[in-house]
Amino acid sequence: MKRQKRDISQRAYSKGYQQGYHGRSDERCPFQEDSATAREWIKGWQEGHDDNLDGIKTQASQQKVIALR
C-alpha cells in the first residue's frame, strides 16, 4: 500500500518550525514570497523561534514536530 504524503502546507510549517527552533534566519524560506506555503513556513518558523527563546527543550520540540505529521 502506498503511503500518502502530508499536505504541502503541513510540511512547510514543519520545516519552518525546525529552522526557527535551530536559530536560522527567516530569510531562508525556500518558497516563493507571498505564497500560501511561504506563509505556512513563516508561521512555523515563528513558533519554532519562540519555542527556542522560551527554552523549550529539544526533545519537546521534536515531539511537537512529530505530532504535526
Beta strands, then each sheet from edge to edge (+ up, - down):
end
